[in-house]
Amino acid sequence: MSVDLNAKIPNNVGLAEDRRLQRALESWQPSFINWWKELGPEGTQNYDVYLRTAVSVEAEGWANFGYVKMPEYRWGIFLAPPVEGRTIPFGEHKGQPVWTDVPGEYRAALRRLIVTQGDTEPASVEQQRLLGLTAPSLYDLRNLFQVNCEEGRHLWAMVYLLHAYFGRDGREEAEMMLQRHSGDIDKPRILGAFNEETPDWLSYFMFTFFTDRDGKFQLSSLAESGFDPLARTCQFMLTEEAHHMFIGTTGVMRVVTRTCEVMNELKTDDPEKIRAAGAIDLPTLQKYLNFHYSVSLDLFGQEISTNAANYYTAGLKARFEESKIDDDHVLKDGSEKVTMFENGVIKEVETNALLAVNERLRDDYVADCQIGVSRWNKTIKRHKINFQLTLPHRGFHRAIGTFGGSSIAPDGAVITKEQWNKQKDKWLPSKGDRDFVISLQRSCIEPGKIASWVAPPGRGIDGHSFDYQYVRFN
């Protein structure tokens, strides 16, 4: 596919051949830049940052590295190459040619899916806008800015679809993307997790592990959509999303590593002594894990969902790795077991597989999260420390779905509201925990230096060492 890198908006969708669309997107571009300068990374407009910029959609050599001032980053519109003869892989239209235009009967549903996905991208930038002021290393500062820029590009990806395929409604939705803001009382972001604060780097590492992982599963399910422009857009977004989860996985691993080092140096597991040495104790890490995991589980929606069933039947949104699942990909006659909370009891309920599509996606997400947690536990074991991080029960601290507002302990025990209130500070970060973690957040951006509470990475970026000048301050 031909990529026009010299255009005002780099793209491989032939913008130059559609002057009306080109003008519409170029008229949206200044609003985006103004939003970035106002609510993007704080105080960074003149930094030269060693960033990866997408320049192609080929598997090899798809990005270039180089110093860029972030407001000048080349945000572009990139779709994966079309697959000749591709057919809709699931739902009632299974086997029919994919759609290159929006089917009229699915217009509202498709717009809703695109807007919901698109709204998460600028939200995370807003949540993370102050983190650069307290970066634990220059390496981490650069990675933060890379994620921010790519979230901005993912916003562009969804805005392109809205402008190109949804007319006036799409243009209005694109404007609203920049008018809603994370945590805004009057105009909050659509999904709850994207209105939570990210006030410290431990929260950021947990967010990129748990919440960006939700993004992986949502994008993967949309990447098999029967609406081909959406599928191809999400396929390329997944290429960039992998780096975001890498930051979360390795970030938490580095915190765990440093904590274990301090525990062995001091020969203690006393949280107060570990904190006094400038590290984050393992029980506090478990609390942060509990919070971010439970908030991210809510992003998958209701356990039994007619909306999800309708999206699937229409061929709009699949399951994770749909093509690898051994069934008829229609699901009218299939069944799934779903964990429900009914009349104060947690139980397995068998329901139609179509209605359980959300829960199937959540199940896959839980399994993927466990892989990362198991890696962290191997690090703890390697340091000969008797402690294991665990994923809490899926009913713990939930606001949406069958468990919404219930009192479930991390081990899955059903407890009273009074018991919950007495013990919640044992399971979730208390004000004291958050104040302690924030007290460690001091900028450490001299090349080769790193904060006391996190270990350096195993390797640098693009073949460079950890002490490379990843950000130049002007």
N, C-alpha and C positions, 0 to 999 in steps of 0.2 A: 504494500500500500504506500502511495506517495505521501510523504510528510512535508508540509510547507513550514519550515522552521523560520523563515524570514517574514512571515505574516505578522501583523499586529497581535493576532491570537494564533500561536502555532497550532497546527491541526493536521489531521489526515482524513478529514470528512468533506473536503472540497468546498470550504467556505467561500473561496473566491468565485465559485460558480453559482452561488446563491446570494446575490447582493442584499436581498431583503433580510435574510437571516444574519448575514455578516454585519449589517448596520445595527440590527437589534442587539446582537451580542457586544458589539463595540460600544453601544450606548449604555450597556449594563456594566462594562468594564470599569469606568471611573467610580461607580458606586462601590464596586468590589474593592478597589484600591483604597478608597476612603475608609471603608469598613476595616480593611487590614491595618491601616495606619492608626485608626482609633482603638480597635479592639484586638489587633494581632499582638505579637510579642512586644512587650513594653520596652521603649527606649532603645530600639535596635535598628532604626532606619538606616544608619550609616555604617553598620558593621559589614565587613566582607566575610562571608561564611562559605566554608568549603562544602558545597551542596551537590547533590545528585539531581540532574535535570533530565526528564524524559525527552528523548529525541527520536525515538523509533518505537515500533511495536513488535519488532523481531525479538526472538528469544535471546539472542546474543547481541551484545552491544546496544542495548535499548536505552542506555542512559550515559550521560557524560558527567564527570566530576570537575568542579572548578569553583573559584571564588566568585560569589554573587552577592550583591546587596539585595536583601529580601524583597523590598518593594519593586525591584527590577527582575525578580524571578520570572522565568518564562512559563507561566501557567498556560497549559495548552489543553486541547481536546483530542484525545486519542482513543480510538476504538480498535479492538483486536481485529485481525483480518476476517472477512466473512468466510464461512465454510460452504463451498459449493454443494447444493443439493440438501442442505441441512433441513431436517424436519422437526416438528414439535415433539419432544421426547416424552411427554406425559400429559395426563388429563384427557378430556373428552375429544380434543383435537389431535391426539397422538397420531403421528405418522403423516399429518398434513404439512405442507410447506410452511416454514416460519413466516411471520408477518414482518414486512418491512415498513408498514404503516400501522397506525393504531386502529385496531378494530373498533368500530363505533360502540358496540355493546360493552366493551371493556375499558372505555376511555376514562371514566371516573376512577375505576379501580387501579388502573395503571398509574394515573396521575398521583393517586394517594400513595402508592408504593414508592414512586420516585421522589415525591416531596418528603416523605418520612425518612428515606435514606439520605437524601440531600441535606436535610436539616441537621443531621448528626455531625456533618463535616465541619461547618463553621463553629458549631457548639463546642467541640473539643478544643479548637483554637482559643476560643474565649475562656474556657475553663483553665487553660494552661498559660495565659498571657503574662502572668507575673513570675512564672517559674524561672525564667532566665536570670532574674535578679539574685537567685540563691543557688545557682548551679554548683554541684559538687565537684565538677571538673570541666575542663574545656571540651573534652570528648563528649561529655553528656550534654553540654550546652549546644554543641553542633547537632547532636542527634535530636534534641528537642526541636531545633529550628527546621531540621529536615522533615520531621513528622508534621510540624505546623504547615510547611509549604505544601506537602503532599495532601494534607487534608484540604487545603485551599484548592488544589487541583481537582480533588474529588468533588468538591462543590461545583467547580466548572463543568465536570462531566455530567452531573445531574441537571445543571442549568441549561446546558446545551440541549439535552433531551426535551426539557420543558419548552424552550424557545422553538426548537425545530419541529415538534410534533403536537403541541397543544395550544397553538395560537395565542389569543389574548389571555386566556386563562393561565397558560403556561408562563407568559411574561409577568403576570401579576404574582404568581407563585414564586417566581425567581426574585422579584422585589421583596417579597415577604421573608425570604431566606435571610436577608440582611437586616430586617426590621425586628425579628425575634432575637432575643439574646439569652444566653445561659443564665438562669437564676433570676431573670427579670420578673417582677411580680405581675406586671400587666401583660407582657408578651414573652412568656417563657418558651424555651425550646419544647418540641413536641413530646419527647420521651424523657421520663423522669431522671434517668441516670445522667443525662446531659444538662441537668440543672443543678447537680451536686457540685460543691466546690472541689477544686484540686489544689489545696493550699501548700503542699509540700511534695518533695520528690519521692518519698515512699508511696504516697497516694498516686503519683504519676506512674511509677513503675507498676503498681497494682492495676491502675486504669489501663495501661497499654497491654498488660497481660490479659486481664479479664474482659474489659469492655471492648477493646479493639478485637479481641477474639470473637466476641459476638458479631462484630463487623465482618469478620472472615466468613462466618456461617450465613449471615444474611446475604452478603455479596455472592457467595457460592450458590445459594438457592436462586438468586436472580440471574446468575450467569448462565442458567439453563432455560431461561424464559423463552416462550414462544415469540415474544416481541424481540426480534433480532437486534435492533439497535441497543436495547437495554442489556441484553445478554453480552454483546460484544464490549459494551462500555464496562460492565462489571468484571469481565474476564481480565481486562487490562488493569483495572483498579486493584485486583487481587495481587498482581505483581508487586505493587508498591506496598500493599497492606502487610505483606510478610515481614517487612523491616520493622513495622510498628510493634508487632508481637515479639520479634526478636529483642527489641529494646526492653519490653516488659519481662520476658523470660530471663534474659541475662541480667537485667537490672536487679530483680529480686534475688537472683542467684548471687550477685555480688554483695548485696546487703547481708544475706545469710552467711556468706563466706567470711565477711569481716566480723560479724557477730561471733561466729565459731572461733575465729582466731583470737579474739579478745577473751572469750570464755576459757580457752586453753592457756592463754598467757597468764590470766589471773587465777586459773584453776578454780573457777566458781561458776555456778548457774544462778547466782543471786541477781535478779533483775536490777536491783538498785545499784549494785557494784558495777554491773555491765553498763548501765546508763551513765554512771559517774565517769566511766572510761571513754565516754563519747560514742558508744555503739547502741544499737537498738536491740533490746532483748527479744528472744524468740516468742514468748507469750504475746508481746505487743505486735509482732509480725503476724501472728495467728489472728489477732483481732482485726487487723487491716485486711487480711485475706478474707475473713468472714464478711466484712462489710462490702468489699468490692465484688466479691463473688455473688452475694445475695442480691445486690442491686442490679448486677448484670443479668442474673437469671430472669428478672422481671421483664427485660427487653424482648423476651420471646413471646410474651403475651399470655393469653388464657390457655390452660391445658386442653380444654375441649373448645374448639373455635370454628364457628361456621364461616367466618371471614377467611381463615386459612384454607378451609375446605374449598371455598368458592375460588380462591386464587389458584389452587392446585387444579381443580377441575377445568378452569378456564385456560390453563396452560401458561399462567403468568409467573408463578413462583413455585419452584420445585422443592424437594427435600435436599439435604446435603448429599453431594455425589450421587445424584439421582440415577445416572447411567450404570452405577456399580451395584444397585440394589436389585436383587433377584425376585421380582414380582411382575405384575402386569402393568404397572405404572398408570393405572386408572383408579384402583383402590375402591371401587364401588362395593365389592364383596369382601374385602379384607377387614381384619380387626387388629387392634393394638391394645396392650395393657397400659393404663395410665394411672399414675399415683394421684389420688384425690384425698381431700380432707372433708369428710362429711359427718355431721352430727358428732363432732369432737373426736373423730377417729380417722387415722391415716390408713387408707386401704387401696388395694389394687382394683381398678375397675376396667372391664373390657368394653371397648367402644369401637365404633366404626373407624377404620384406619384413616379415612378422609378427615374426620373430625379431630384426629390426633396428630395431624401434620406438624403443628407447633411443638407438641411434646416430643415428637420424634427428633426434631431439630435440636431441642433442648437436651435430649438424651445424648446426642452426638457431641454437643458442646461440653457437657459434663465429662464425658470420656476424654475429650481432648484436653480439658483443664487438668484432669488427673495426671496426664502424662507429664505436664510441666511441674506439678507439685511433687511427683515422684522423683523428678530430677533434683529438685531442691533438697528432698530428703536424703538422696544419695550423698549430697555434699555434706549434710549434717552427720551422716553415718561415717563418712570418710574422716571427719574430724573426731570421731569416737565420742560423740555426744548423744546421750539417750533422750532424744526428743523427735517427734514427728509432726510436721504440719499436715493438716487434714482439711478436706473440703467439708463444710457443714452440710447437714441434711438440706435437701432442696426446699423444704418448707420453712427453714430458718429465715427470719427477718424479711419476709416477703410482703410486698405492698399490692401485688397484682396476681390475679388468678385464684385458684381454689384455696391457697394458703394466705391470701391477702389479709393482713391485720390479725392473723392468728398468733398464738404464743407457742412456738415450737423451739425447743432447745437445740443446740448444734448437733446433738446425738440423735435427734428425731423424737425425743420425748415430748409428749403434749403436756404443757404445764398451764397454771393459771396466770392471769394477767398480773396478779400480785407477785407471784414467783418470778415472772419475767422482769418486772420492774426492779426487783431486788438484785437480780443476777446479770442484767444486761451489760453492766460495765465490766463483767468478767469475759464477755463474749464479743463486745464491740468496743471500738476505741472510745474511751472516756475523754472528757475535756482535759484531764490531766495528761493522758496519753498523747493527745493531739498537741497540747502545749509543749510537751517534752520533745516530740518529733520536730515541731516547728523551731524549737530552740537550737536544734542542730543545723538548721538551714542557713548556712553562711556561705557566701560566694567564694569559690575556690577555683579561679580561672587562670592561674599561672600555668603555663605549659609544664606537664609532668607532675603537677601537684594534684592531690585529691583529698576530699573531706574525710573526717575520722570514721564515719559510720558506714562507708561503702568501700569495697575492694576495687582495684583497677580492673579493666576488662582484660580478657585473655589476648586480644589483638586489637589493632586500631582499624582505621577506615581506609578502604581503597589502597591497601598495602602500606599505609603509613603507620608509624609507631604511635603509642599512646601520647607521647610528649610532642606530637606535631602541633603546629599553630593552626588549629582547625577554625578559629575565629580571629579575625584581625579587627581590633578596636580602633576607630578613627576619631 
